Amino acid sequence: MEHHEVDTSLIDVRLAAAKNASFRLAQATTAEKDAALEQVAAILRARSADIVAANALDLAAGREAGLAAGLLDRLELDERRVDALAEAVLEVIGLTDPIGETVSGRSLPNGIRIDQVRVPLGVVGAIYEARPNVTVDIAVLALKSGNAVVLRGGSAAEQTNRVLVTALRDALDAAGLPADAVQTVDDFGRAGARHLMQARDYVDVLIPRGSAGLIRAVVDEARVPVIETGAGVVHMFLDESAREDWAVELVHNAKVQRPSVCNALETLLVHEAAAARLLPAVLDRLEASGVTIHADERVRALRPEALPVTDEDWATEHMSLDLSVGVVDSIDDALRHIRRYSTKHTESIVTNDLGNAERFLNEVDAAAVMVNASTRFTDGAEFGFGAEVGISTQKLHARGPMGLPELTSTKWIVRGAGHVRA
């Protein structure tokens, strides 16, 4: 339906159904929601072959369309990944249900009791691309936190998402909760995405996940409030005191383990006093794993075969086995470089100097700032949140990996006994 006029009233029917379902879901008990999640995990495993078969069609279409290797990796669901998805759903069952939690409360001198409690957001819209795992991650976190969800997963994963959405809706139905709590607008193409972004009457919050271009388009076009998840131009700085063994392992893990994801390393900065000591071993390990080095002049003095780095490279989320590498004169220069190019996702320092560690932690403005750790740890599952909705790079109520509490708002409960204001 991408190239034809779309009857937006048909989209509104689904959005209204999601809104109605959200009222029932907001009242669901933890036991009811957990029973639905058990059904989701069971149905994902039972339909694994169907999911993988549908995914094979999307992968074939993606290769034919020339999708980048990083996007194809994110798109792929094999049996192992489907099983991991199901396992992640079961982990969400073990997480504390945030709904009804008292954030703060007190009794006023006049005897009135006030409590701030967590409530669902209502209807969560999600716009993402080539990431069928997000279909399940967002839906189950929305379900556990009492929210309905409307999904726009993009044309690249259309076949996979159709099977996954059917599985999610069937699981809700089997558990006695409204299937309409999970909706998709994928079959309405771009018109569905545009309408979702404008649907303030039905959708309470919109979460985009994907490329910088997709996120910017949603932020620019949406009338629904947006929680902005960000691209990851992620840096690691090796200071003059960094241990060589740590530097080699941390840089390699951050870049190579899964280069297509937003917490993968994109820029390596090395203190000039440590460059000759650290870079040969670090670059040898990277190049042995197929990493292409884009280097400044001081790095190319040690590695003449490296490609010259450009200003565009410094600003690029490669999502591939490409790494920008530069030498800096001081931690101040490293901090200045990061301030200029960071997307405020994740930044890390490798150091044996406590003062430098504390400076880096205090001065770097990012959702996650690390000392002597791989940037790959910025992840909802690694942080103990189960699956994640996304990694927020903004500074509103949600920042960093978004789990269940970030899918809630609060309301004030006031209990009186005939109190009138003087």
C-alpha positions as CSV (number, residue, x, y, z in Angstrom):
1,M,0.0,0.0,0.0
2,E,3.1,2.2,-0.1
3,H,2.2,3.9,-3.4
4,H,-1.6,4.2,-3.1
5,E,-4.0,6.5,-1.2
6,V,-4.7,5.1,2.2
7,D,-8.0,5.4,4.0
8,T,-6.8,6.8,7.3
9,S,-10.1,5.9,9.0
10,L,-9.0,2.3,8.8
11,I,-5.8,3.2,10.7
12,D,-7.9,5.0,13.3
13,V,-10.0,1.9,13.8
14,R,-6.9,0.0,15.0
15,L,-5.6,2.9,17.1
16,A,-9.0,3.2,18.8
17,A,-8.9,-0.5,19.4
18,A,-5.5,-0.2,21.0
19,K,-6.8,2.7,23.2
20,N,-9.8,0.7,24.4
21,A,-7.5,-2.3,25.1
22,S,-5.2,-0.1,27.1
23,F,-7.9,0.6,29.7
24,R,-8.3,-3.1,30.3
25,L,-4.6,-3.7,30.4
26,A,-4.1,-0.9,32.9
27,Q,-6.3,-2.8,35.3
28,A,-4.7,-6.2,34.7
29,T,-3.1,-7.9,37.6
30,T,0.6,-8.9,37.6
31,A,-0.5,-12.6,37.5
32,E,-2.6,-11.9,34.4
33,K,0.2,-10.1,32.6
34,D,2.7,-12.8,33.5
35,A,0.4,-15.5,32.3
36,A,0.2,-13.7,29.0
37,L,4.0,-13.4,28.8
38,E,4.3,-17.2,29.4
39,Q,2.0,-17.7,26.4
40,V,4.1,-15.3,24.3
41,A,7.3,-17.4,25.1
42,A,5.5,-20.7,24.4
43,I,4.0,-19.5,21.1
44,L,7.3,-18.0,19.9
45,R,9.0,-21.4,20.5
46,A,6.2,-23.3,19.0
47,R,6.2,-21.2,15.9
48,S,10.0,-20.8,15.6
49,A,10.1,-22.5,12.2
50,D,7.4,-20.2,10.8
51,I,9.2,-17.2,12.1
52,V,12.5,-18.3,10.6
53,A,10.8,-19.1,7.3
54,A,9.2,-15.6,7.1
55,N,12.5,-14.0,8.1
56,A,14.3,-15.9,5.3
57,L,11.9,-14.1,2.8
58,D,12.8,-10.7,4.4
59,L,16.5,-11.5,4.3
60,A,16.4,-12.5,0.6
61,A,14.5,-9.3,-0.2
62,G,17.0,-7.3,1.8
63,R,20.0,-8.7,0.0
64,E,18.3,-8.1,-3.3
65,A,17.7,-4.5,-2.3
66,G,21.3,-4.1,-1.2
67,L,20.7,-3.7,2.5
68,A,24.0,-3.0,4.4
69,A,25.6,-6.0,6.2
70,G,24.8,-4.3,9.6
71,L,21.1,-4.0,8.8
72,L,21.0,-7.6,7.5
73,D,22.5,-8.8,10.8
74,R,19.9,-6.9,12.8
75,L,17.2,-8.2,10.5
76,E,18.2,-11.9,10.9
77,L,16.2,-14.2,13.2
78,D,17.5,-17.8,13.2
79,E,16.3,-20.5,15.6
80,R,18.9,-19.5,18.2
81,R,17.8,-15.9,18.2
82,V,14.1,-16.8,18.4
83,D,14.9,-19.0,21.4
84,A,16.8,-16.1,22.9
85,L,13.8,-13.9,22.3
86,A,11.5,-16.3,24.1
87,E,14.0,-16.6,27.0
88,A,14.1,-12.8,27.3
89,V,10.3,-12.8,27.6
90,L,10.5,-15.3,30.4
91,E,13.0,-13.0,32.1
92,V,10.6,-10.1,32.0
93,I,8.2,-12.2,34.1
94,G,10.7,-12.2,36.8
95,L,11.0,-8.4,36.8
96,T,9.0,-6.3,39.4
97,D,5.8,-5.0,38.0
98,P,6.1,-1.2,38.4
99,I,2.4,-0.5,38.2
100,G,0.9,0.8,41.5
101,E,4.4,1.3,43.0
102,T,4.5,4.3,45.4
103,V,7.2,6.6,44.3
104,S,6.7,9.0,47.2
105,G,4.1,9.7,49.8
106,R,3.4,11.6,52.9
107,S,0.6,12.9,55.2
108,L,0.1,16.6,55.3
109,P,-0.2,18.5,58.7
110,N,-4.0,18.7,58.0
111,G,-4.4,15.0,57.8
112,I,-4.7,14.6,54.0
113,R,-2.6,11.7,52.6
114,I,-0.9,12.2,49.2
115,D,0.9,9.4,47.3
116,Q,2.6,9.5,43.9
117,V,2.1,6.1,42.2
118,R,3.2,4.6,38.9
119,V,0.6,4.2,36.2
120,P,0.9,3.0,32.5
121,L,1.5,5.6,29.8
122,G,-1.5,4.1,27.9
123,V,-0.7,3.5,24.2
124,V,2.9,3.3,23.2
125,G,3.7,3.8,19.5
126,A,7.0,2.4,18.1
127,I,8.6,3.1,14.8
128,Y,11.7,1.1,13.9
129,E,13.4,-0.6,11.0
130,A,14.9,-4.0,10.1
131,R,14.8,-5.1,13.8
132,P,12.1,-7.8,14.3
133,N,13.4,-8.5,17.8
134,V,12.2,-5.0,18.7
135,T,8.6,-6.2,17.9
136,V,8.8,-8.7,20.7
137,D,10.9,-6.6,23.1
138,I,8.7,-3.5,23.0
139,A,5.4,-5.5,23.0
140,V,6.3,-7.6,26.1
141,L,7.7,-4.6,28.1
142,A,4.5,-2.6,27.2
143,L,2.4,-5.6,28.3
144,K,4.2,-6.0,31.6
145,S,3.8,-2.3,32.3
146,G,0.1,-2.3,31.4
147,N,0.4,-0.5,28.1
148,A,-1.0,-1.2,24.7
149,V,1.4,-0.9,21.7
150,V,1.1,0.1,18.1
151,L,4.0,-1.1,15.9
152,R,5.5,0.2,12.7
153,G,8.4,-2.2,12.0
154,G,9.2,-1.1,8.4
155,S,9.1,-2.9,5.1
156,A,12.5,-4.6,5.5
157,A,11.0,-6.9,8.2
158,E,7.4,-7.0,7.0
159,Q,7.1,-10.8,6.6
160,T,8.8,-11.5,10.0
161,N,6.8,-8.9,11.8
162,R,3.5,-10.2,10.5
163,V,4.1,-13.6,12.0
164,L,5.4,-12.1,15.3
165,V,2.4,-9.7,15.7
166,T,0.0,-12.6,15.1
167,A,1.9,-14.7,17.7
168,L,1.7,-11.8,20.2
169,R,-2.0,-11.2,19.7
170,D,-2.8,-15.0,19.9
171,A,-0.8,-15.1,23.2
172,L,-2.9,-12.3,24.7
173,D,-6.1,-13.9,23.5
174,A,-5.1,-17.3,25.0
175,A,-4.4,-15.5,28.3
176,G,-7.7,-13.8,28.4
177,L,-6.4,-10.3,27.7
178,P,-7.4,-8.2,24.7
179,A,-5.5,-9.1,21.5
180,D,-6.1,-5.5,20.4
181,A,-3.4,-4.4,22.9
182,V,-0.9,-5.2,20.1
183,Q,-1.5,-3.5,16.8
184,T,0.5,-2.9,13.7
185,V,0.3,-0.3,11.0
186,D,2.9,-2.0,8.7
187,D,0.3,-2.9,6.1
188,F,-0.5,0.8,5.6
189,G,3.1,1.6,4.6
190,R,4.5,5.1,5.1
191,A,1.0,6.5,5.4
192,G,0.6,4.3,8.5
193,A,3.8,5.6,10.0
194,R,2.8,9.3,9.3
195,H,-0.6,8.8,10.7
196,L,0.8,7.1,13.8
197,M,3.1,10.1,14.4
198,Q,0.1,12.5,14.3
199,A,-2.4,10.5,16.3
200,R,-2.5,12.5,19.6
201,D,-6.1,11.3,20.3
202,Y,-5.0,7.7,20.5
203,V,-1.2,7.5,21.1
204,D,0.4,8.7,24.4
205,V,4.0,8.4,23.5
206,L,6.1,7.5,20.4
207,I,9.5,5.7,20.5
208,P,11.6,5.7,17.4
209,R,14.5,3.1,17.0
210,G,16.8,3.0,14.1
211,S,19.1,5.2,12.1
212,A,19.8,8.8,12.9
213,G,17.7,9.7,9.8
214,L,14.7,7.8,11.0
215,I,14.9,9.2,14.5
216,R,15.3,12.8,13.1
217,A,12.3,12.3,10.8
218,V,10.1,11.1,13.6
219,V,11.2,14.0,15.9
220,D,10.5,16.5,13.2
221,E,7.2,15.2,12.0
222,A,5.5,13.8,15.1
223,R,2.7,15.6,17.0
224,V,2.7,12.7,19.6
225,P,5.3,13.2,22.3
226,V,8.5,11.4,21.4
227,I,11.1,9.7,23.6
228,E,14.2,10.0,21.4
229,T,16.5,7.0,21.2
230,G,19.8,7.9,19.6
231,A,22.4,6.8,17.1
232,G,25.6,5.7,18.8
233,V,28.8,7.5,17.7
234,V,30.5,5.8,20.6
235,H,34.0,6.6,21.8
236,M,36.7,4.9,23.9
237,F,39.7,6.8,25.2
238,L,43.0,5.1,26.1
239,D,44.8,7.4,28.5
240,E,48.6,7.4,29.2
241,S,48.1,4.9,32.1
242,A,45.9,2.4,30.3
243,R,47.0,-1.3,30.7
244,E,47.8,-2.9,27.3
245,D,46.0,-6.1,27.9
246,W,42.8,-4.3,28.9
247,A,43.1,-1.9,26.0
248,V,43.4,-4.7,23.5
249,E,40.5,-6.7,24.9
250,L,38.2,-3.8,25.6
251,V,38.6,-2.1,22.2
252,H,38.2,-5.4,20.4
253,N,35.1,-6.4,22.3
254,A,33.5,-3.0,21.9
255,K,34.1,-2.9,18.1
256,V,34.0,-6.5,16.9
257,Q,31.5,-8.5,19.1
258,R,28.5,-7.1,17.2
259,P,29.4,-4.1,15.1
260,S,25.9,-3.4,13.8
261,V,24.4,-2.3,17.2
262,C,24.2,1.2,18.7
263,N,26.6,0.5,21.6
264,A,29.4,-0.7,19.4
265,L,32.6,1.4,19.3
266,E,33.0,3.8,16.4
267,T,35.9,6.0,17.5
268,L,39.1,5.2,19.4
269,L,41.2,8.0,20.9
270,V,44.6,7.3,22.3
271,H,46.8,9.6,24.4
272,E,50.0,10.6,22.5
273,A,52.1,9.4,25.4
274,A,50.6,5.9,25.1
275,A,50.2,5.6,21.3
276,A,53.5,3.9,20.5
277,R,53.0,1.5,23.4
278,L,49.3,0.6,22.9
279,L,48.4,1.0,19.3
280,P,50.4,-1.8,17.6
281,A,48.8,-4.5,19.7
282,V,45.4,-2.9,19.6
283,L,45.4,-2.4,15.8
284,D,46.9,-5.9,15.2
285,R,44.0,-7.5,17.1
286,L,41.4,-5.4,15.3
287,E,42.8,-6.0,11.8
288,A,43.0,-9.7,12.5
289,S,39.3,-9.6,12.9
290,G,38.8,-7.7,9.6
291,V,38.4,-4.2,11.0
292,T,39.2,-1.3,8.6
293,I,41.1,1.5,10.3
294,H,40.4,5.1,9.4
295,A,43.3,7.0,11.0
296,D,44.6,10.4,11.6
297,E,48.2,11.3,10.6
298,R,49.8,10.3,13.9
299,V,48.2,6.9,13.8
300,R,49.2,6.5,10.1
301,A,52.8,7.2,11.1
302,L,52.5,3.8,12.9
303,R,50.1,2.2,10.4
304,P,50.8,3.7,6.9
305,E,48.3,1.4,5.3
306,A,45.4,2.7,7.3
307,L,42.8,4.9,5.4
308,P,43.0,8.6,6.1
309,V,40.2,9.6,8.5
310,T,37.8,12.3,7.4
311,D,35.6,14.7,9.4
312,E,32.6,12.7,8.2
313,D,34.2,9.5,9.6
314,W,34.4,11.1,13.1
315,A,30.7,11.9,12.9
316,T,29.6,8.6,11.5
317,E,27.9,5.6,13.2
318,H,29.5,3.0,10.9
319,M,27.6,0.0,12.2
320,S,30.2,-2.1,10.4
321,L,33.8,-3.3,10.8
322,D,35.1,0.3,10.3
323,L,36.8,2.3,13.2
324,S,38.0,5.9,13.3
325,V,41.2,6.1,15.3
326,G,43.1,9.3,16.4
327,V,45.8,10.4,18.8
328,V,45.2,13.3,21.2
329,D,47.6,15.3,23.3
330,S,45.7,15.2,26.5
331,I,42.5,14.1,28.3
332,D,41.3,17.7,27.7
333,D,41.6,17.1,23.9
334,A,39.8,13.8,24.2
335,L,37.0,15.4,26.1
336,R,36.8,18.2,23.5
337,H,36.6,15.6,20.7
338,I,33.9,13.7,22.4
339,R,31.9,16.8,23.1
340,R,32.1,17.7,19.4
341,Y,31.1,14.3,17.9
342,S,29.3,12.4,20.6
343,T,25.7,11.4,20.1
344,K,25.5,11.2,24.0
345,H,24.9,7.4,23.9
346,T,27.9,5.7,25.5
347,E,31.5,6.8,26.2
348,S,34.3,4.9,27.9
349,I,37.8,5.5,29.3
350,V,40.5,2.9,29.8
351,T,42.8,4.2,32.6
352,N,44.7,3.3,35.7
353,D,44.5,6.9,36.9
354,L,41.7,7.6,39.4
355,G,41.8,11.3,38.8
356,N,41.3,10.8,35.0
357,A,38.6,8.3,35.7
358,E,36.6,10.7,37.8
359,R,37.1,13.6,35.4
360,F,35.8,11.5,32.6
361,L,32.8,10.3,34.6
362,N,32.0,13.8,35.7
363,E,32.6,15.8,32.5
364,V,31.3,13.5,29.7
365,D,27.7,14.2,28.9
366,A,26.2,10.8,27.8
367,A,23.5,8.4,28.8
368,A,26.2,5.9,29.9
369,V,29.7,6.7,30.9
370,M,32.2,3.9,31.7
371,V,35.6,3.3,33.1
372,N,37.6,0.2,32.1
373,A,34.5,-1.5,30.6
374,S,33.3,-2.4,27.1
375,T,30.7,-0.1,25.6
376,R,28.7,-3.2,24.7
377,F,27.3,-3.2,28.3
378,T,24.9,-0.4,27.6
379,D,22.0,-2.7,27.2
380,G,18.7,-3.3,29.0
381,A,19.4,-7.0,29.5
382,E,23.0,-6.4,30.7
383,F,21.7,-3.8,33.2
384,G,19.1,-6.2,34.5
385,F,16.0,-4.7,33.0
386,G,15.2,-7.8,30.8
387,A,14.4,-6.7,27.3
388,E,14.7,-3.0,26.5
389,V,12.5,-0.6,24.6
390,G,15.5,1.4,23.4
391,I,18.3,3.5,24.7
392,S,17.2,7.1,25.3
393,T,19.8,9.8,24.6
394,Q,17.6,12.6,25.8
395,K,17.3,14.1,29.3
396,L,13.6,13.8,30.1
397,H,12.1,11.1,32.3
398,A,14.0,8.3,30.5
399,R,17.7,8.2,29.8
400,G,19.9,5.3,28.8
401,P,18.4,1.7,28.5
402,M,14.7,1.9,28.9
403,G,13.0,-0.9,30.9
404,L,9.7,-1.2,32.7
405,P,9.7,2.0,34.9
406,E,10.4,4.1,31.8
407,L,7.1,2.9,30.3
408,T,5.2,4.4,33.2
409,S,4.0,7.8,34.2
410,T,2.8,8.8,37.7
411,K,-0.3,10.2,39.2
412,W,-1.0,11.7,42.6
413,I,-3.5,10.0,44.8
414,V,-5.1,12.3,47.4
415,R,-7.1,10.8,50.3
416,G,-9.0,13.2,52.5
417,A,-11.8,13.1,55.1
418,G,-14.1,16.0,54.2
419,H,-11.1,18.4,53.9
420,V,-11.7,21.8,52.4
421,R,-9.0,24.3,51.6
422,A,-8.9,27.3,54.0
